Amino acid sequence: MKITESFAVGPFRKGEHEFTSVDIAKTVGSAIYDRLSRYEKPRSEFRSSWHDF
């Protein structure tokens, strides 16, 4: 992934948590950006969801 390209994280969470969807998007987005900026082409696709049962 080129550093100049953009991406978005659209988190889904269910239940009550001490963090918001925006917190998830910022943290996960930062981790993805840091990881993918090391490669010319993405090697992985990231999917995630949070559930509180």
C-alpha positions in Angstrom: 0.0 0.0 0.0 1.4 3.4 -0.9 1.6 5.9 1.9 -0.4 8.3 -0.2 -3.4 6.0 -0.5 -6.2 6.3 2.1 -8.3 3.6 3.8 -11.0 3.5 6.4 -11.8 1.3 9.4 -15.5 0.7 9.9 -15.7 -1.0 13.3 -18.8 -2.9 14.4 -19.3 -3.5 18.1 -22.1 -5.0 20.0 -22.7 -4.6 23.7 -21.4 -2.2 26.3 -17.7 -1.4 26.4 -15.4 1.2 27.9 -14.3 2.2 24.4 -16.2 3.7 21.4 -16.3 2.7 17.8 -14.1 5.8 17.1 -11.5 4.5 19.6 -11.4 1.2 17.7 -11.1 2.9 14.3 -8.2 5.0 15.5 -6.3 2.2 17.2 -6.9 -0.4 14.4 -6.3 2.2 11.6 -3.0 3.3 13.1 -1.8 -0.4 13.5 -2.9 -1.2 9.9 -1.2 1.9 8.5 2.0 1.2 10.4 2.1 -2.4 9.2 1.1 -1.8 5.6 3.4 1.2 5.1 6.3 -1.3 5.2 5.1 -3.1 2.1 4.7 -2.0 -1.5 1.5 -4.1 -1.9 -0.8 -5.2 0.9 -0.2 -8.8 2.0 -3.2 -9.1 4.3 -6.8 -8.1 4.6 -8.0 -7.2 8.1 -11.5 -7.8 9.3 -12.7 -7.6 12.9 -15.8 -7.3 15.1 -16.3 -6.9 18.8 -19.1 -8.6 20.7 -20.1 -8.6 24.3 -22.4 -11.4 25.3 
